[in-house]
Amino acid sequence: MGGNRYEVAGQLTIKGRTQAVTAPATVSIQGNNASFDGAFVIRRADFTIGEGAWADFGTVANEVQIRFHILATNGK
């Protein structure tokens, strides 16, 4: 994507169900530390999330945004 923006792709498994996920991420590096920030959307139905009244998409939307903030340190 360029600059400090990247596209991260992988497999997300929730409740035994796996889906391919791609998320844009911004990387900030300071010395031996790096932080990765981004977000992506999943569909609850793809992972059978929500049971009983919570299964109704009128109660909780099917599309849910997941945001992440990951800190990493170079161990050298």
N, CA, C and O of each residue as an XYZ file, in Angstrom:
304
protein
N       0.815     -1.178      0.000
C       0.000      0.000      0.000
C       0.869      1.256      0.000
O       0.482      2.282     -0.558
N       2.033      1.176      0.620
C       2.949      2.302      0.581
C       3.072      3.016      1.910
O       2.182      2.973      2.759
N       4.216      3.680      2.057
C       4.470      4.416      3.293
C       4.488      3.479      4.480
O       5.179      2.461      4.471
N       3.733      3.824      5.491
C       3.662      2.973      6.670
C       2.364      2.167      6.711
O       1.974      1.670      7.768
N       1.695      2.038      5.566
C       0.428      1.283      5.485
C       0.662     -0.029      4.745
O       1.296     -0.073      3.691
N       0.132     -1.084      5.329
C       0.287     -2.422      4.771
C      -1.059     -3.116      4.756
O      -2.008     -2.679      5.407
N      -1.127     -4.198      4.006
C      -2.306     -5.050      4.001
C      -1.893     -6.402      4.581
O      -0.997     -7.065      4.060
N      -2.550     -6.793      5.650
C      -2.230     -8.031      6.352
C      -3.306     -9.056      6.022
O      -4.498     -8.759      6.102
N      -2.890    -10.253      5.654
C      -3.844    -11.312      5.314
C      -3.531    -12.564      6.118
O      -2.369    -12.872      6.382
N      -4.570    -13.275      6.499
C      -4.376    -14.516      7.240
C      -5.689    -15.234      7.442
O      -6.709    -14.877      6.854
N      -5.651    -16.246      8.276
C      -6.824    -17.055      8.584
C      -7.280    -16.732     10.004
O      -6.463    -16.714     10.925
N      -8.562    -16.480     10.188
C      -9.140    -16.207     11.498
C     -10.039    -17.379     11.855
O     -10.932    -17.736     11.087
N      -9.806    -17.981     13.019
C     -10.625    -19.099     13.482
C     -11.346    -18.694     14.751
O     -10.724    -18.277     15.728
N     -12.662    -18.820     14.728
C     -13.508    -18.566     15.889
C     -14.503    -19.718     15.975
O     -15.169    -20.053     14.996
N     -14.592    -20.316     17.154
C     -15.527    -21.414     17.397
C     -15.369    -22.539     16.375
O     -16.356    -23.132     15.939
N     -14.129    -22.829     15.998
C     -13.855    -23.930     15.087
C     -14.106    -23.641     13.618
O     -13.942    -24.530     12.782
N     -14.494    -22.438     13.290
C     -14.725    -22.055     11.890
C     -13.633    -21.088     11.450
O     -13.298    -20.145     12.168
N     -13.081    -21.330     10.267
C     -11.966    -20.525      9.764
C     -12.377    -19.779      8.502
O     -13.008    -20.341      7.607
N     -12.008    -18.500      8.447
C     -12.272    -17.651      7.284
C     -11.007    -16.866      6.959
O     -10.232    -16.523      7.852
N     -10.805    -16.585      5.681
C      -9.703    -15.717      5.268
C     -10.064    -14.281      5.637
O     -11.202    -13.850      5.451
N      -9.087    -13.549      6.159
C      -9.299    -12.161      6.567
C      -8.167    -11.308      6.004
O      -7.005    -11.715      6.026
N      -8.508    -10.133      5.506
C      -7.521     -9.162      5.047
C      -7.835     -7.840      5.732
O      -8.985     -7.401      5.771
N      -6.791     -7.212      6.271
C      -7.004     -5.957      6.988
C      -5.898     -4.969      6.661
O      -4.724     -5.338      6.653
N      -6.256     -3.712      6.390
C      -5.228     -2.686      6.254
C      -4.657     -2.381      7.640
O      -5.396     -2.365      8.625
N      -3.367     -2.145      7.720
C      -2.724     -1.846      9.006
C      -1.714     -0.719      8.828
O      -1.045     -0.622      7.799
N      -1.616      0.120      9.834
C      -0.625      1.174      9.877
C       0.462      0.745     10.851
O       0.170      0.290     11.957
N       1.714      0.890     10.438
C       2.845      0.488     11.259
C       3.627      1.725     11.671
O       3.962      2.576     10.847
N       3.911      1.804     12.978
C       4.741      2.886     13.519
C       5.934      2.251     14.211
O       5.776      1.376     15.063
N       7.148      2.702     13.837
C       8.364      2.134     14.427
C       9.116      3.227     15.176
O       9.357      4.312     14.648
N       9.485      2.915     16.426
C      10.292      3.811     17.241
C      11.352      2.963     17.924
O      11.043      2.192     18.833
N      12.593      3.099     17.494
C      13.676      2.300     18.054
C      13.443      0.826     17.812
O      13.262      0.404     16.671
N      13.446      0.035     18.880
C      13.221     -1.412     18.772
C      11.751     -1.785     18.904
O      11.426     -2.971     18.971
N      10.856     -0.807     18.942
C       9.433     -1.071     19.131
C       8.641     -0.734     17.873
O       8.942      0.225     17.162
N       7.635     -1.540     17.624
C       6.728     -1.287     16.500
C       5.295     -1.486     16.982
O       5.023     -2.349     17.816
N       4.391     -0.686     16.452
C       2.974     -0.884     16.744
C       2.230     -1.013     15.425
O       2.555     -0.353     14.438
N       1.229     -1.876     15.432
C       0.414     -2.169     14.264
C      -1.032     -1.869     14.637
O      -1.544     -2.418     15.612
N      -1.691     -1.010     13.879
C      -3.078     -0.645     14.141
C      -3.910     -0.868     12.886
O      -3.496     -0.528     11.777
N      -5.081     -1.439     13.079
C      -5.953     -1.666     11.938
C      -7.324     -2.139     12.376
O      -7.622     -2.204     13.568
N      -8.155     -2.469     11.396
C      -9.510     -2.933     11.666
C     -10.013     -3.727     10.467
O      -9.576     -3.528      9.333
N     -10.945     -4.631     10.752
C     -11.613     -5.384      9.700
C     -12.999     -5.766     10.189
O     -13.291     -5.660     11.380
N     -13.847     -6.207      9.284
C     -15.227     -6.568      9.616
C     -15.413     -8.059      9.411
O     -14.957     -8.628      8.419
N     -16.104     -8.695     10.383
C     -16.502    -10.093     10.212
C     -18.029    -10.156     10.232
O     -18.694     -9.246     10.729
N     -18.564    -11.229      9.692
C     -19.998    -11.501      9.772
C     -20.198    -12.582     10.836
O     -19.650    -13.679     10.723
N     -20.980    -12.271     11.861
C     -21.214    -13.211     12.953
C     -21.702    -14.560     12.444
O     -21.310    -15.603     12.966
N     -22.549    -14.540     11.434
C     -23.116    -15.784     10.903
C     -22.032    -16.710     10.356
O     -22.188    -17.931     10.403
N     -20.938    -16.152      9.838
C     -19.858    -16.982      9.300
C     -19.181    -17.813     10.385
O     -18.576    -18.845     10.092
N     -19.282    -17.363     11.646
C     -18.613    -18.039     12.757
C     -19.609    -18.587     13.785
O     -19.208    -19.007     14.871
N     -20.890    -18.585     13.452
C     -21.964    -19.003     14.374
C     -21.833    -18.336     15.743
O     -21.921    -18.996     16.779
N     -21.623    -17.026     15.730
C     -21.526    -16.249     16.971
C     -22.918    -15.734     17.322
O     -23.586    -15.109     16.498
N     -23.341    -15.999     18.537
C     -24.646    -15.550     19.021
C     -25.629    -16.702     19.034
O     -25.837    -17.383     18.030
N     -26.225    -16.899     20.188
C     -27.198    -17.975     20.342
C     -28.455    -17.419     20.985
O     -28.413    -16.372     21.631
N     -29.557    -18.100     20.816
C     -30.822    -17.654     21.395
C     -31.214    -16.306     20.838
O     -31.175    -16.085     19.628
N     -31.596    -15.394     21.739
C     -32.009    -14.044     21.316
C     -30.876    -13.298     20.637
O     -31.126    -12.422     19.810
N     -29.609    -13.635     20.976
C     -28.457    -12.947     20.393
C     -28.198    -13.360     18.949
O     -27.418    -12.709     18.254
N     -28.830    -14.416     18.491
C     -28.666    -14.861     17.101
C     -29.414    -13.938     16.136
O     -29.099    -13.899     14.947
N     -30.392    -13.203     16.637
C     -31.188    -12.290     15.812
C     -30.342    -11.076     15.422
O     -29.824    -10.371     16.288
N     -30.207    -10.838     14.118
C     -29.397     -9.715     13.644
C     -30.048     -8.372     13.957
O     -29.401     -7.332     13.832
N     -31.307     -8.378     14.359
C     -31.967     -7.151     14.803
C     -31.512     -6.756     16.195
O     -31.599     -5.585     16.566
N     -31.023     -7.727     16.977
C     -30.533     -7.472     18.328
C     -29.070     -7.050     18.284
O     -28.687     -6.038     18.871
N     -28.258     -7.837     17.584
C     -26.840     -7.535     17.381
C     -26.568     -7.692     15.891
O     -26.870     -8.739     15.318
N     -26.015     -6.690     15.267
C     -25.776     -6.710     13.822
C     -24.933     -7.912     13.404
O     -24.093     -8.380     14.173
N     -25.151     -8.404     12.205
C     -24.358     -9.502     11.665
C     -22.922     -9.051     11.422
O     -21.982     -9.797     11.698
N     -22.749     -7.833     10.908
C     -21.404     -7.322     10.642
C     -20.867     -6.634     11.884
O     -21.488     -5.720     12.426
N     -19.697     -7.091     12.328
C     -19.068     -6.567     13.533
C     -17.650     -6.135     13.177
O     -16.899     -6.893     12.563
N     -17.287     -4.909     13.567
C     -15.941     -4.419     13.293
C     -15.007     -4.844     14.421
O     -15.325     -4.692     15.601
N     -13.858     -5.376     14.038
C     -12.820     -5.742     14.993
C     -11.640     -4.812     14.758
O     -11.120     -4.713     13.646
N     -11.227     -4.133     15.820
C     -10.064     -3.253     15.762
C      -8.927     -3.912     16.521
O      -9.148     -4.602     17.517
N      -7.697     -3.693     16.038
C      -6.559     -4.268     16.742
C      -5.430     -3.262     16.892
O      -5.249     -2.361     16.074
N      -4.678     -3.452     17.972
C      -3.486     -2.655     18.280
C      -2.475     -3.653     18.819
O      -2.661     -4.199     19.907
N      -1.405     -3.896     18.069
C      -0.403     -4.883     18.438
C       0.915     -4.170     18.669
O       1.344     -3.364     17.844
N       1.559     -4.467     19.792
C       2.866     -3.921     20.093
C       3.901     -5.017     19.955
O       3.688     -6.128     20.441
N       5.019     -4.733     19.302
C       6.093     -5.711     19.114
C       7.419     -5.056     19.475
O       7.627     -3.864     19.250
N       8.316     -5.872     20.044
C       9.646     -5.396     20.417
C      10.681     -6.321     19.813
O      10.556     -7.544     19.881
N      11.704     -5.728     19.223
C      12.815     -6.494     18.688
C      13.667     -6.942     19.872
O      14.177     -6.111     20.624
N      13.819     -8.243     20.034
C      14.515     -8.786     21.182
C      16.022     -8.747     21.089
O      16.696     -9.311     21.951
N      16.576     -8.108     20.084
C      18.034     -8.077     19.918
C      18.687     -7.201     20.942
O      19.910     -7.063     20.946
